[in-house]
Amino acid sequence: MNAVLIALLVLPLLGAALTLAPVFGPDRAVAGRRALRLNSVVTGAVLLLSVALAAGFDHDAPARMQATTDVSWIPALHVRFHLGVDGVSLPLIVLTALLTFLCALYSEKRLPDGEGVPSAQAFVGLFLLLEVGMLATFAVLDLILFFLSFEIVLIPMYFLIARWGSGAKAPAANRFILYTLLGSAVMLLGFLLIGSKAGTFDMQALAAGHGNGLSHTTQVVAALAIMVGLAVKAPAWPLHSWLPDAHTAAPTVGSVLLAGVLLKMGTYGLVRVLLPVVPDGTATLAPYLGAFAAVGIVYGSLACLALARPGAKGDLKRLIAYSSVGHMGFVLLGIASLTPVGVNGALFANIAHGLITGLLFFLVGAVKDRYGTADLDTLSGATGAALYGRAPRIGALLAFAAVASLGLPGLAGFWGELLAMFGAFDPAAGLSRPAFVTYMALAGLGTLLTAAYLLIVVKRVCMGDPEQPAPVGEVADLRPYEAVSWTPLAALTLVAGLWPALLLGLSDPAVKHLLGGG
């Protein structure tokens, strides 16, 4: 199984390198089609390997690190090439492989326009390099390797936004790279402080020590630096301001991967690094993280309500981006509770958000392709979308994704938010229960506001007079390649909602192991 995990990383890296070789032919159109087909084949093979990894995983021991590779890489710096998966990282690896494959299939039929880009080969090369970084982040067990994997994703995503995006794409891409690079630099300082004091960067060894050998001051300083760096990527309020612009400008597949995977890298780092490695420092800062999370939940919902109201000229992609700030607030609140219930809820909400918001961005991209705009006032006007009448299958999927996002029981969005609030209701010993109960109450208010803005969006975009002429000729309903790309996300949203033990059974023993000293 360790060979399978290594192959997961090597295969897309080889695919990215292949796009630089002159093997696709001189004709640009033919070369582009071949490169896009290569993208689908490679990401499909990676998905199969991730399924094989999940099938070979010992589900009776999810707290044990499996499929491990551990060899010395830079002995002078005590850096090791250390890979492995447990019940925390396995679902995220499978989710990453699934979303990249679905995005590759979608791009094969709907490649975003790239200004000044010579061919589709550049898109495929960057796309596969992005997959390498995302998968490696969830598989590595060395702090320096984690930092490098964290950084690998930034350059491909920058170019996907700057070259294949729309609107104010250059400023949005610049803001994305500046924010995330600054956050990564601060995070690296925290990693170096831990490594210098503990004498190792190995995450398993540090987790087993559970803070032993690190003074309280060292733990607090390191936890603060790492928490700030990871909070930028999460994104936590008030470090979120790069996200709406990036989502609004990014192409559809860029938005799907940004929301579905890249945001999870930050929250995964909080669980994998902060909780077991610097527990005292994390406990000191947890009330502040919980406060920022609660404010983020309410802020994100209020921003979405402001964008959804008539006359606001709200962009639908921007609205979904702000909704991510609120949803990731639940993840951060669960982590801040420092309880198995809360952290399990955070990890469940991670997967649910990836499935649901990935589907939402696919749907918003399809609506924008058909109508030439994502402006809510235009889509809800007299000649607007009226999806229930003009494109009923897309309308039904949009309504399904919206009610899943607002946390309807029976769908994936419900369990993570519920467990995160349970964790806040009874936080870990040493944390202020009145403060966390207040955070829970604010989160509960956020769920009501979330339901309000999502139902407004469904009403404005899906309803209307279907007899009115569409703004741009005939409106196509669900196309075959869209159905192939979107159906797995809708199906898994339902499966995770009806069978939460599928994920919680994996994460719970691993979370207790991390909280108890790794």
C-alpha positions as CSV (number, residue, x, y, z in Angstrom):
1,M,0.0,0.0,0.0
2,N,2.9,2.4,0.5
3,A,3.7,1.9,-3.2
4,V,0.1,2.9,-4.0
5,L,0.5,6.1,-2.0
6,I,3.7,7.0,-3.7
7,A,2.2,6.3,-7.1
8,L,-0.6,8.7,-6.2
9,L,1.9,11.5,-6.1
10,V,4.3,10.3,-8.9
11,L,1.6,9.7,-11.6
12,P,0.3,13.3,-11.8
13,L,3.8,14.6,-11.5
14,L,4.9,12.5,-14.5
15,G,1.7,13.7,-16.4
16,A,2.6,17.3,-15.7
17,A,6.2,16.7,-17.0
18,L,4.8,15.0,-20.1
19,T,3.0,18.1,-21.2
20,L,6.4,19.8,-21.6
21,A,7.5,17.2,-24.2
22,P,6.7,17.5,-27.9
23,V,4.6,14.4,-28.0
24,F,1.1,15.8,-28.9
25,G,1.8,16.7,-32.5
26,P,2.2,20.0,-34.4
27,D,-1.5,20.7,-34.9
28,R,-2.6,22.9,-32.0
29,A,-6.2,21.7,-32.0
30,V,-5.2,18.0,-32.1
31,A,-2.5,18.6,-29.4
32,G,-5.0,20.3,-27.2
33,R,-7.5,17.5,-27.4
34,R,-4.8,14.9,-26.7
35,A,-3.5,16.9,-23.7
36,L,-7.0,17.2,-22.3
37,R,-7.5,13.4,-22.8
38,L,-4.2,12.8,-21.0
39,N,-5.6,14.9,-18.1
40,S,-8.7,12.8,-17.8
41,V,-6.7,9.5,-18.0
42,V,-4.1,10.5,-15.4
43,T,-6.6,11.9,-12.9
44,G,-8.8,8.9,-13.5
45,A,-5.9,6.6,-12.7
46,V,-5.1,8.6,-9.6
47,L,-8.8,8.2,-8.5
48,L,-8.6,4.5,-9.0
49,L,-5.4,4.4,-6.9
50,S,-7.1,6.4,-4.1
51,V,-10.0,3.9,-4.2
52,A,-7.5,1.0,-4.0
53,L,-5.8,2.8,-1.0
54,A,-9.2,3.1,0.7
55,A,-10.0,-0.5,0.0
56,G,-6.7,-1.7,1.4
57,F,-6.9,0.5,4.4
58,D,-7.3,-1.4,7.7
59,H,-10.6,0.1,8.8
60,D,-10.3,-1.7,12.2
61,A,-7.3,0.5,13.1
62,P,-8.0,4.0,11.5
63,A,-5.9,5.7,14.2
64,R,-2.7,3.9,13.1
65,M,-0.7,5.5,10.3
66,Q,-0.8,3.1,7.3
67,A,0.8,2.8,3.9
68,T,3.9,4.5,5.4
69,T,7.2,5.4,3.7
70,D,9.9,6.8,6.0
71,V,13.4,7.5,4.7
72,S,16.0,10.2,5.5
73,W,15.9,13.0,2.9
74,I,18.0,15.9,4.3
75,P,19.9,14.4,7.3
76,A,21.6,17.7,8.2
77,L,18.3,19.3,8.8
78,H,16.6,16.2,10.2
79,V,14.1,16.3,7.3
80,R,12.6,12.9,6.3
81,F,10.6,11.7,3.3
82,H,7.7,10.5,5.4
83,L,4.3,9.6,4.0
84,G,1.3,7.9,5.5
85,V,-2.5,8.0,5.8
86,D,-4.9,7.5,8.7
87,G,-8.6,8.1,9.3
88,V,-8.1,11.9,9.2
89,S,-6.3,12.1,5.9
90,L,-7.8,9.2,3.9
91,P,-11.2,10.8,3.2
92,L,-9.5,14.1,2.1
93,I,-7.2,12.2,-0.3
94,V,-10.2,10.4,-1.9
95,L,-12.1,13.7,-2.1
96,T,-9.2,15.4,-3.8
97,A,-8.7,12.6,-6.3
98,L,-12.5,12.6,-7.1
99,L,-12.8,16.4,-7.5
100,T,-9.7,16.6,-9.8
101,F,-11.0,13.8,-12.0
102,L,-14.5,15.4,-12.3
103,C,-12.9,18.7,-13.1
104,A,-10.7,17.1,-15.7
105,L,-13.7,15.4,-17.4
106,Y,-15.5,18.8,-17.3
107,S,-12.6,20.6,-18.8
108,E,-12.3,18.1,-21.7
109,K,-15.6,19.4,-23.0
110,R,-15.5,22.9,-21.5
111,L,-12.0,24.2,-21.4
112,P,-12.0,27.8,-20.1
113,D,-10.7,30.5,-22.4
114,G,-7.1,31.4,-21.7
115,E,-5.8,34.8,-22.7
116,G,-2.4,34.6,-24.1
117,V,-2.0,30.9,-23.4
118,P,-0.5,29.0,-26.3
119,S,-2.3,25.7,-25.9
120,A,-4.3,23.4,-23.6
121,Q,-1.0,21.7,-22.7
122,A,-0.2,24.6,-20.3
123,F,-3.6,24.2,-18.6
124,V,-3.1,20.4,-18.2
125,G,0.4,20.8,-16.9
126,L,-0.6,23.3,-14.2
127,F,-3.7,21.3,-13.4
128,L,-1.7,18.1,-12.7
129,L,0.9,19.9,-10.8
130,L,-1.9,21.4,-8.6
131,E,-3.1,17.8,-8.0
132,V,0.3,16.8,-6.8
133,G,0.5,19.5,-4.3
134,M,-3.0,18.9,-3.0
135,L,-2.5,15.2,-2.5
136,A,0.9,15.6,-1.0
137,T,-0.4,18.0,1.6
138,F,-2.7,15.3,3.0
139,A,-0.1,12.5,2.7
140,V,3.2,13.9,4.1
141,L,4.2,13.5,7.7
142,D,7.1,15.9,7.9
143,L,6.7,19.6,8.7
144,I,9.1,20.8,5.9
145,L,7.4,18.5,3.4
146,F,4.1,19.8,4.5
147,F,5.2,23.4,3.9
148,L,6.6,22.5,0.4
149,S,3.4,20.7,-0.5
150,F,1.4,23.6,0.8
151,E,3.4,25.9,-1.5
152,I,3.3,23.8,-4.6
153,V,-0.4,24.5,-5.1
154,L,0.0,28.3,-5.1
155,I,1.7,28.8,-8.5
156,P,-0.7,26.6,-10.5
157,M,-3.7,28.1,-8.9
158,Y,-2.3,31.6,-9.5
159,F,-2.0,31.0,-13.3
160,L,-5.4,29.2,-13.5
161,I,-7.0,32.4,-12.1
162,A,-4.8,34.9,-13.9
163,R,-4.8,33.3,-17.4
164,W,-8.0,31.2,-17.5
165,G,-10.2,33.4,-15.3
166,S,-12.5,36.3,-16.2
167,G,-13.3,39.8,-15.0
168,A,-10.7,41.4,-12.7
169,K,-8.6,38.2,-12.8
170,A,-5.1,39.7,-12.5
171,P,-5.8,41.7,-9.3
172,A,-7.7,38.7,-7.9
173,A,-4.7,36.3,-8.7
174,N,-2.2,38.8,-7.2
175,R,-4.2,39.1,-4.0
176,F,-4.5,35.3,-3.7
177,I,-0.8,34.8,-4.1
178,L,0.2,37.6,-1.8
179,Y,-2.1,36.6,1.0
180,T,-1.3,32.9,0.9
181,L,2.5,33.4,0.5
182,L,2.5,35.8,3.5
183,G,0.5,33.2,5.5
184,S,2.8,30.4,4.5
185,A,5.9,32.4,5.5
186,V,4.5,33.0,9.0
187,M,3.5,29.3,9.2
188,L,7.1,28.3,8.3
189,L,8.5,30.4,11.1
190,G,6.3,28.3,13.5
191,F,7.5,25.1,12.0
192,L,11.2,26.1,12.3
193,L,10.7,27.1,15.9
194,I,9.2,23.7,16.7
195,G,11.9,21.8,14.8
196,S,14.7,23.8,16.4
197,K,13.4,23.1,19.9
198,A,12.3,19.5,19.4
199,G,15.2,18.4,17.2
200,T,12.9,16.9,14.6
201,F,10.4,17.9,12.0
202,D,8.7,14.4,11.9
203,M,5.0,14.9,12.6
204,Q,4.5,11.5,14.1
205,A,7.4,11.8,16.5
206,L,6.2,15.3,17.5
207,A,2.7,14.1,18.0
208,A,3.9,11.2,20.1
209,G,5.7,13.7,22.3
210,H,2.5,15.8,22.7
211,G,4.4,18.9,23.5
212,N,7.0,17.4,25.7
213,G,10.3,19.3,25.5
214,L,8.6,22.4,24.3
215,S,8.0,25.2,26.9
216,H,4.6,26.8,27.2
217,T,5.9,30.1,25.7
218,T,7.4,28.2,22.7
219,Q,4.1,26.3,22.2
220,V,2.1,29.5,22.3
221,V,4.4,31.4,19.9
222,A,4.6,28.4,17.5
223,A,0.8,27.8,17.7
224,L,0.1,31.5,17.0
225,A,2.4,31.6,13.9
226,I,1.0,28.3,12.5
227,M,-2.6,29.2,13.3
228,V,-2.3,32.5,11.5
229,G,-0.7,30.9,8.4
230,L,-3.3,28.2,8.2
231,A,-6.2,30.6,8.9
232,V,-5.3,32.5,5.8
233,K,-5.9,29.4,3.7
234,A,-8.9,28.2,5.7
235,P,-10.0,31.1,5.3
236,A,-10.9,32.5,8.7
237,W,-12.4,35.9,9.3
238,P,-10.8,38.5,9.1
239,L,-8.1,36.9,6.8
240,H,-10.6,35.9,4.2
241,S,-10.8,39.0,1.9
242,W,-8.7,37.3,-0.9
243,L,-11.3,34.5,-1.3
244,P,-14.4,36.3,-2.9
245,D,-12.3,38.0,-5.5
246,A,-10.4,34.7,-6.3
247,H,-13.7,32.8,-6.7
248,T,-15.4,35.4,-8.7
249,A,-12.5,35.6,-11.2
250,A,-11.5,31.9,-11.3
251,P,-12.7,29.5,-14.0
252,T,-15.3,27.0,-13.0
253,V,-12.9,24.2,-12.3
254,G,-10.6,26.6,-10.4
255,S,-13.4,27.6,-8.1
256,V,-14.4,23.9,-7.6
257,L,-10.9,22.9,-6.5
258,L,-10.3,26.1,-4.5
259,A,-13.4,25.6,-2.4
260,G,-13.4,21.8,-2.5
261,V,-9.7,21.1,-1.6
262,L,-7.5,24.2,-1.1
263,L,-9.6,25.5,1.8
264,K,-9.4,22.1,3.5
265,M,-5.6,22.2,3.5
266,G,-5.7,25.0,6.2
267,T,-8.2,23.2,8.5
268,Y,-6.4,19.9,8.0
269,G,-3.2,21.5,9.1
270,L,-4.8,22.7,12.3
271,V,-5.9,19.2,13.2
272,R,-2.7,17.4,12.1
273,V,-0.2,19.8,13.5
274,L,-1.6,22.1,16.2
275,L,-3.7,19.6,18.2
276,P,-1.1,16.9,18.9
277,V,2.2,18.9,18.5
278,V,1.6,22.0,20.6
279,P,-1.4,21.2,22.7
280,D,-0.8,23.7,25.5
281,G,-0.3,26.5,23.0
282,T,-3.4,25.5,21.1
283,A,-5.5,25.4,24.3
284,T,-4.3,28.9,25.1
285,L,-5.4,30.3,21.7
286,A,-8.5,28.1,21.2
287,P,-11.0,30.7,22.7
288,Y,-9.7,33.3,20.3
289,L,-10.0,30.9,17.3
290,G,-13.6,30.1,18.5
291,A,-14.5,33.8,18.6
292,F,-13.1,34.4,15.1
293,A,-15.0,31.4,13.9
294,A,-18.3,32.5,15.3
295,V,-17.9,36.0,13.9
296,G,-17.0,34.5,10.5
297,I,-20.2,32.4,10.5
298,V,-22.4,35.4,11.1
299,Y,-20.4,37.7,8.9
300,G,-20.4,35.3,5.9
301,S,-24.1,34.8,6.2
302,L,-24.8,38.6,6.4
303,A,-22.6,39.2,3.4
304,C,-24.5,36.6,1.4
305,L,-27.8,38.2,2.4
306,A,-26.6,41.6,1.3
307,L,-25.6,40.1,-2.1
308,A,-28.9,38.2,-2.5
309,R,-31.2,41.1,-2.0
310,P,-32.8,42.6,-5.1
311,G,-31.0,45.6,-6.6
312,A,-27.6,44.7,-5.0
313,K,-26.1,43.5,-8.3
314,G,-24.8,40.5,-6.4
315,D,-22.6,38.0,-8.3
316,L,-23.7,34.4,-7.6
317,K,-20.1,33.1,-7.6
318,R,-19.2,35.8,-5.1
319,L,-22.1,34.9,-2.9
320,I,-21.1,31.2,-2.8
321,A,-17.6,32.3,-2.0
322,Y,-18.8,34.3,1.0
323,S,-20.9,31.3,2.0
324,S,-17.6,29.3,2.3
325,V,-16.4,31.8,4.9
326,G,-19.4,30.9,7.0
327,H,-19.3,27.2,6.5
328,M,-15.6,27.0,7.2
329,G,-16.4,28.9,10.4
330,F,-18.2,25.8,11.6
331,V,-15.1,23.8,10.9
332,L,-12.9,26.2,12.9
333,L,-15.4,26.3,15.8
334,G,-15.4,22.5,16.0
335,I,-11.6,22.5,16.1
336,A,-11.5,25.2,18.7
337,S,-13.6,23.2,21.1
338,L,-10.7,20.7,21.4
339,T,-13.2,17.8,21.9
340,P,-13.5,14.6,19.9
341,V,-17.1,15.5,19.1
342,G,-16.2,19.0,17.8
343,V,-13.1,17.9,15.8
344,N,-15.0,15.0,14.2
345,G,-17.7,17.5,13.3
346,A,-15.0,19.7,11.7
347,L,-13.6,16.9,9.7
348,F,-17.1,15.8,8.5
349,A,-17.9,19.4,7.6
350,N,-14.7,19.6,5.6
351,I,-15.8,16.7,3.4
352,A,-19.4,17.8,3.2
353,H,-18.4,21.3,2.1
354,G,-16.1,19.9,-0.5
355,L,-18.9,17.9,-2.1
356,I,-21.7,20.5,-1.8
357,T,-19.8,23.6,-2.7
358,G,-18.0,21.8,-5.5
359,L,-21.4,21.0,-6.9
360,L,-22.6,24.6,-6.4
361,F,-19.7,26.1,-8.3
362,F,-20.2,23.6,-11.1
363,L,-23.8,24.7,-11.3
364,V,-23.1,28.4,-11.1
365,G,-20.5,28.0,-13.9
366,A,-23.1,26.3,-16.0
367,V,-25.6,29.1,-15.5
368,K,-23.0,31.7,-16.3
369,D,-22.0,29.8,-19.5
370,R,-25.6,29.8,-20.6
371,Y,-26.6,33.3,-19.7
372,G,-23.3,35.1,-20.0
373,T,-23.6,36.4,-16.4
374,A,-23.7,35.4,-12.8
375,D,-25.4,38.6,-11.8
376,L,-28.4,37.8,-9.6
377,D,-30.5,40.7,-10.7
378,T,-30.1,39.7,-14.3
379,L,-30.8,36.0,-13.6
380,S,-33.9,36.8,-11.6
381,G,-35.3,39.5,-14.0
382,A,-38.3,39.2,-16.3
383,T,-36.1,37.5,-18.9
384,G,-33.9,35.8,-16.4
385,A,-33.0,32.2,-15.7
386,A,-36.3,30.7,-14.4
387,L,-34.5,27.4,-14.2
388,Y,-37.5,25.3,-13.1
389,G,-39.2,26.2,-16.4
390,R,-36.3,26.5,-18.8
391,A,-33.7,24.0,-17.5
392,P,-35.5,21.9,-14.9
393,R,-32.7,19.4,-14.2
394,I,-30.2,22.2,-13.5
395,G,-32.8,23.9,-11.4
396,A,-33.4,20.8,-9.4
397,L,-29.7,20.2,-8.8
398,L,-29.2,23.8,-7.7
399,A,-32.1,23.6,-5.3
400,F,-30.7,20.2,-4.0
401,A,-27.2,21.7,-3.5
402,A,-28.7,24.8,-1.8
403,V,-30.8,22.8,0.8
404,A,-27.7,20.6,1.4
405,S,-25.6,23.6,2.0
406,L,-28.1,25.1,4.5
407,G,-27.9,21.9,6.6
408,L,-31.1,20.0,5.8
409,P,-31.2,16.8,7.9
410,G,-30.5,13.7,5.7
411,L,-27.9,15.5,3.6
412,A,-24.2,15.9,4.3
413,G,-24.2,19.5,5.4
414,F,-26.2,18.7,8.5
415,W,-23.9,16.5,10.5
416,G,-20.7,18.5,10.5
417,E,-22.4,21.7,11.7
418,L,-24.4,19.9,14.3
419,L,-21.4,18.1,15.8
420,A,-19.3,21.4,15.7
421,M,-22.0,23.1,17.7
422,F,-22.2,20.1,20.1
423,G,-18.5,20.5,20.6
424,A,-18.9,24.2,21.4
425,F,-21.7,23.4,23.9
426,D,-19.4,21.3,26.0
427,P,-15.8,22.3,25.2
428,A,-12.6,20.7,26.6
429,A,-11.6,21.1,30.2
430,G,-9.9,24.4,30.8
431,L,-11.9,26.3,28.2
432,S,-14.6,28.8,29.2
433,R,-18.0,27.1,28.7
434,P,-20.0,30.4,28.8
435,A,-17.8,31.8,26.0
436,F,-18.2,28.7,23.8
437,V,-21.9,28.5,24.5
438,T,-22.1,32.1,23.2
439,Y,-20.2,31.0,20.1
440,M,-22.6,28.1,19.7
441,A,-25.6,30.5,19.8
442,L,-24.0,32.7,17.2
443,A,-23.4,29.6,15.0
444,G,-27.1,28.7,15.5
445,L,-28.0,32.2,14.3
446,G,-25.7,31.6,11.3
447,T,-27.6,28.5,10.3
448,L,-30.9,30.6,10.2
449,L,-29.2,33.3,8.1
450,T,-27.7,30.6,5.8
451,A,-31.2,29.1,5.2
452,A,-32.5,32.6,4.5
453,Y,-30.0,33.6,1.8
454,L,-29.9,30.2,0.1
455,L,-33.7,30.1,-0.2
456,I,-33.7,33.6,-1.6
457,V,-31.2,32.5,-4.2
458,V,-33.2,29.5,-5.2
459,K,-36.4,31.6,-5.4
460,R,-34.8,34.2,-7.6
461,V,-32.8,32.0,-9.9
462,C,-35.0,28.9,-10.2
463,M,-38.5,30.5,-10.3
464,G,-40.0,32.9,-12.8
465,D,-42.1,33.0,-15.9
466,P,-40.8,30.3,-18.4
467,E,-42.8,31.9,-21.2
468,Q,-40.6,34.9,-21.2
469,P,-37.8,34.7,-23.9
470,A,-34.4,33.8,-22.6
471,P,-31.7,36.5,-22.9
472,V,-29.4,34.4,-25.1
473,G,-31.5,32.2,-27.3
474,E,-32.3,28.6,-26.3
475,V,-31.2,27.4,-22.9
476,A,-29.8,24.0,-22.8
477,D,-30.6,21.8,-19.9
478,L,-28.2,19.3,-18.3
479,R,-25.7,18.1,-20.9
480,P,-24.2,14.6,-20.7
481,Y,-20.7,15.7,-19.7
482,E,-22.2,17.8,-17.0
483,A,-24.3,14.9,-15.7
484,V,-21.2,12.7,-15.5
485,S,-19.2,15.5,-13.7
486,W,-21.9,16.4,-11.2
487,T,-23.9,13.2,-10.4
488,P,-21.2,11.7,-8.1
489,L,-21.1,14.8,-6.0
490,A,-24.9,14.8,-5.5
491,A,-25.0,11.1,-4.8
492,L,-22.2,11.3,-2.2
493,T,-23.9,14.3,-0.6
494,L,-26.9,12.0,0.0
495,V,-24.9,9.0,1.0
496,A,-22.9,11.0,3.6
497,G,-26.0,12.5,5.0
498,L,-27.8,9.2,5.4
499,W,-24.7,7.2,6.5
500,P,-22.5,9.5,8.6
501,A,-20.8,6.6,10.2
502,L,-19.0,6.1,6.9
503,L,-16.8,9.1,7.7
504,L,-17.1,9.3,11.5
505,G,-16.1,5.7,11.9
506,L,-12.8,6.6,10.2
507,S,-12.1,9.9,11.9
508,D,-13.2,9.3,15.5
509,P,-10.4,6.8,16.6
510,A,-7.8,8.9,14.8
511,V,-9.1,12.2,16.4
512,K,-9.0,10.7,19.9
513,H,-5.5,9.4,19.1
514,L,-4.3,12.9,18.1
515,L,-6.0,14.6,21.1
516,G,-4.5,12.1,23.4
517,G,-1.0,12.4,22.3
518,G,-0.7,11.0,18.8
